[in-house]
Amino acid sequence: MTISAKEVRFDEHTMWVELTDDRIIGVPLSWFPRLREASAEQRKDYELSPRGIHWDSLDEDVSIEGLLNGRGDITHPPHQVA
């Protein structure tokens, strides 16, 4: 069985993704800078696919596998602390 997203919603600091196996996972918006900076209307304008979530206007793709493995936006590496 392939697990995919059924619904996506947001609060001030978190993206909530409801999966086809009825789990709901929450990830911090800090993991996805484009989504964090987007307007509520831009965040609502997403498309679901069997493998993930796509925001065309934001050029953002989030894979379900990545979320389940605890990965955020890999195009923006985290800052290193000296």
Secondary structure, DSSP 8 states (H G I E B T S, - for coil): ----EEEEEE-SSEEEEEETTS-EEEEEGGG-HHHHHS-HHHHH--EE-SSEEEETTTTEEEEHHHHHTT---TTS------
